Amino acid sequence: MRTVHCRRYKEDLEGLDRPPLPGAKGQELYESVSKRAWGEWQALQTMLINEKHLNMMDLDARKYLSEQMDLFLRGADHDQAEGYVPTSQTSD
């Protein structure tokens, strides 16, 4: 198992198997983002695309997602899907 010091969680965690994107950005993510953080980003990205009806052919939509990815992976404030409440915050 390959480990990285995850920039989101600030701890050593299992790393990705390969760069998730092409080029320098993909290599940077490969070296500094854990499998856990990347999986969580992919789930959030899917929710943002669906809830905000983003067209991935639109350059502005792709730029928006790239910005949100950077915020999320840094552990900074980022957009959530409207109406989405994480299960850990629901009350029964």
N, C-alpha and C positions, 0 to 999 in steps of 0.2 A: 504494500500500500504506500502510495506517495502522499506525503503531507505538505501542506503549505501553511503559512501564517496568514489566516483569512483576514482580509481587511474589514469585513463586516463584523465579524465576531471577535476580532483581536485575540485569537488563540490558534494553536496548531490543530488543524483538522484535515480530514482526508481531502486530497486534491482531485481535480478533474482528471479524467483519463486522457483527454486531448484538448487543445484549444477550442473553445466554443464558437469562435468567430474567426474569419480569415485575417491575416495580416498582423500588424503590430498590436492592435487592440486585443485580438484573440490571445496573443502570446502574453500580454500583460495580465489578462484575466486568468489564464492558465497558471501563472506564477503567483497570483495573489488572492484567488477566490476559491473557497471550498466547494465541494460537491453539494453540501447542505445549502449554502447561500445561493448557489446557482440554481438549484432546484426550486428554492423558494422564489427567486426572481422569475423563473419561467412560469410559475403558477400566477404570480402577480401580473406579469406581462400579459398572459392570456386573459385574465380578468379585465385589465385595462383596455385591451383591444376590443373585447366583447362589450363591456359596459359603455365605453365611449365611442363605439362604432367606428373604430379607426380603420382607415383604408391603407393597407401597407404599401400600396402603389404610390401613395402621397408622400413626398419628401418631408413635409412638415410633420406628418404622423410618425415617420421613422426617426426624425430628429427628436421629437417629443419623447419617444420610447427610449432612445439612447440617453437622453438627459435623466429620465426617471431611473434607468438602470444604474447610471453612475451614482445618483443619490442613494438608491436602495443599497447598493453594494458598499458604499462608504458608511452606511448606518445613519445617514442624514434623513431629514424629513422628506417624504416623497408622497406623491398622489396615491390615493386609494380608489378603488372602484366605488362609485356612489352606491349607497345602500348596503355595502358589504360590511358585515360585522364579523371579525375573527371569532371562531368558536370559543376561544379562551375568554372573550369579553361578553359572552351571552349569559344571561341569568335564566334559570329554570323557574 
